[in-house]
Amino acid sequence: MSEIRASRRIVFQGLGALGVAAALAGCGGGSEGGSASTPETGTGLVPASEVPVGGGVVLPDANIVVTQPTEGTFLGFSTTCTHTGTAVNQVDGGEIVCPNHGSRFSVEDGSALQGPASAPLASIEVALEGDEIVLA
């Protein structure tokens, strides 16, 4: 009996567009906090006093990292690592850290500082309203 081997192209052609989307959705790579979604504009995220200068906080329920690279400057980034889609889970020493393969990103602009990720974290607009950081 001969072995039949299907190429990726043949499998995807057989699946059709919806099947391809479903198959690719499973390729993201172990994102912790999978059911979390980005909140609506104006939603309070975290008190400004909880975001350290030169550091930040990871908000897994909102899929956002809020940083304060310099006093009074607040930035937001997606928690989705640009390498495999795993959620970053901490800010340490001025760097946003992905637990999966050790990628590190800058709290100043989300740029990749250490691979394997090479692309920056996606920016998310945040603003200071009173003493609360909100989604802008």
C-alpha positions as CSV (number, residue, x, y, z in Angstrom):
1,M,0.0,0.0,0.0
2,S,1.5,3.4,-1.0
3,E,1.5,6.4,1.3
4,I,-0.5,9.5,0.2
5,R,1.0,12.8,1.3
6,A,-1.0,16.0,1.0
7,S,0.8,19.3,0.7
8,R,-0.3,22.3,2.7
9,R,-1.7,23.9,-0.5
10,I,-3.9,20.9,-1.2
11,V,-5.2,20.8,2.4
12,F,-6.0,24.5,2.4
13,Q,-7.7,24.3,-1.0
14,G,-9.9,21.6,0.3
15,L,-10.7,23.5,3.5
16,G,-11.9,26.7,1.7
17,A,-11.7,30.2,3.1
18,L,-13.5,29.5,6.4
19,G,-11.4,26.3,7.0
20,V,-8.2,28.2,6.3
21,A,-9.2,30.9,8.8
22,A,-10.0,28.3,11.4
23,A,-6.8,26.4,10.8
24,L,-4.6,29.5,11.0
25,A,-6.4,30.7,14.2
26,G,-4.8,27.7,15.9
27,C,-1.3,28.7,14.8
28,G,-1.0,31.7,17.0
29,G,1.0,29.9,19.7
30,G,-0.4,29.7,23.2
31,S,-1.7,33.1,24.2
32,E,-2.5,33.3,27.9
33,G,-5.7,35.2,28.5
34,G,-7.2,34.1,25.3
35,S,-10.7,35.3,25.8
36,A,-9.8,38.8,26.8
37,S,-10.7,41.7,24.5
38,T,-9.7,45.3,24.1
39,P,-12.1,47.5,26.1
40,E,-14.1,50.4,24.6
41,T,-12.7,54.0,24.2
42,G,-12.9,55.9,27.5
43,T,-12.7,52.8,29.6
44,G,-10.6,53.2,32.8
45,L,-7.6,50.9,32.7
46,V,-5.5,51.6,35.8
47,P,-4.8,54.4,38.3
48,A,-1.8,56.4,37.1
49,S,-0.2,55.9,40.5
50,E,0.1,52.1,39.8
51,V,2.3,52.6,36.7
52,P,5.9,53.1,37.7
53,V,8.1,55.6,36.0
54,G,10.5,53.8,33.7
55,G,8.3,50.7,33.8
56,G,4.7,49.6,33.3
57,V,1.9,47.2,34.2
58,V,0.4,44.4,32.2
59,L,-3.4,44.4,32.1
60,P,-4.2,40.9,30.8
61,D,-8.0,41.3,30.9
62,A,-7.7,44.3,28.6
63,N,-4.8,42.9,26.4
64,I,-2.9,46.1,27.1
65,V,0.5,47.0,28.6
66,V,0.5,50.6,30.0
67,T,4.0,52.1,30.5
68,Q,5.3,55.4,31.8
69,P,8.8,55.8,30.2
70,T,9.2,59.3,31.7
71,E,7.2,60.9,34.5
72,G,3.7,61.9,33.2
73,T,4.1,60.2,29.8
74,F,1.8,57.2,29.5
75,L,1.8,54.8,26.5
76,G,-0.2,51.7,25.6
77,F,0.8,48.5,23.8
78,S,-0.8,45.3,22.8
79,T,0.1,42.3,25.0
80,T,0.4,40.2,21.9
81,C,4.1,39.3,21.2
82,T,5.0,39.8,17.6
83,H,6.9,36.5,17.5
84,T,4.2,33.8,18.2
85,G,1.3,35.7,19.6
86,T,1.9,34.7,23.2
87,A,0.8,37.3,25.7
88,V,3.6,39.3,27.3
89,N,3.2,38.9,31.1
90,Q,5.6,41.3,32.9
91,V,7.5,44.5,32.8
92,D,11.0,44.2,34.2
93,G,14.0,46.6,34.2
94,G,12.3,48.9,31.7
95,E,11.4,46.1,29.3
96,I,8.2,44.3,28.5
97,V,8.8,40.5,28.6
98,C,7.3,37.6,26.7
99,P,7.5,34.4,28.7
100,N,7.4,32.1,25.6
101,H,10.8,32.6,24.0
102,G,12.2,35.5,26.0
103,S,11.5,38.4,23.6
104,R,11.8,41.8,25.2
105,F,10.3,45.1,24.2
106,S,11.0,48.7,25.1
107,V,8.6,50.5,27.5
108,E,9.5,53.7,25.5
109,D,8.2,52.7,22.1
110,G,7.3,49.0,22.1
111,S,10.3,48.2,19.8
112,A,11.8,44.7,20.0
113,L,15.0,44.8,22.1
114,Q,15.7,41.1,22.2
115,G,14.5,38.4,19.8
116,P,13.3,36.2,18.5
117,A,10.6,38.9,18.0
118,S,11.8,41.5,15.5
119,A,8.7,43.7,15.1
120,P,7.4,46.1,17.8
121,L,4.4,45.6,19.9
122,A,1.3,47.3,18.4
123,S,0.6,50.7,19.9
124,I,-2.7,51.4,21.7
125,E,-3.7,55.0,22.5
126,V,-4.2,55.7,26.1
127,A,-4.7,59.0,28.0
128,L,-4.5,60.4,31.5
129,E,-7.9,61.6,32.7
130,G,-7.7,62.8,36.2
131,D,-5.7,60.2,38.0
132,E,-6.8,57.3,35.8
133,I,-5.3,55.9,32.6
134,V,-8.1,55.4,30.0
135,L,-8.3,53.9,26.5
136,A,-8.2,56.9,24.1
